[in-house]
Amino acid sequence: SVYFVESTAADSFYSKARLYDISVPFYDYNIRRELLIDHVAEHRVKLFEGPLPHSVVIGLISPDVFDGDFQKSTFKFTGHGIKSMDIQVDNQSLPSYPMSMKNASGIDFFLNYLKVTNRYENVFSSGALSYSNFMKYNFLLFVNFRDEKLTSGQAVLKLNFTEELPSKLYVVYMPIFERQIMYDSFFNATVDTITESTA
């Protein structure tokens, strides 16, 4: 049985709540991949067309890590002989791109990681990877489109390797969207994408 009880206190609470809209922000992300064919040194990957995410994390990984061998990690990202990476939106490279290896040094990529994740010269940072750890296990490219005031367009990743790929390779990338659950005055919920910087 269900009983409904009238309550003056409850009516007062909900009447006040209906005066305000409520929003709950959150990050929405998924992992995507594109296959790079072997025996080619230069590759072009279309990442997005239309609305751009807040940011994206990009890495390179060999397809054989998904063969079921537990000795191979699906979370080990290395350079795989990369020479340069370029991120373009509507055929225009983002500032500080393309980034290149300098005499086998990936310092540009490491500094990109520190700056985009707000760890560069930040005394309040909770910690950062060492350069050797980054190069051996976490060679990832971090891109923040909102820092460049970009909300839509065609985003392309251009990869240039030091030599032709001896085997196929995956580009794994994770777009991160800023979204919010909006509740109206009657607590009906909708999900909206935040396209403007909140900074």
Summary of the structure (lengths in Angstrom):
residues: 199
radius of gyration: 22.4
end to end distance: 51.6
largest distance: 76.5
contacts: 486
relative contact order: 0.31
helix: 17%
strand: 41%
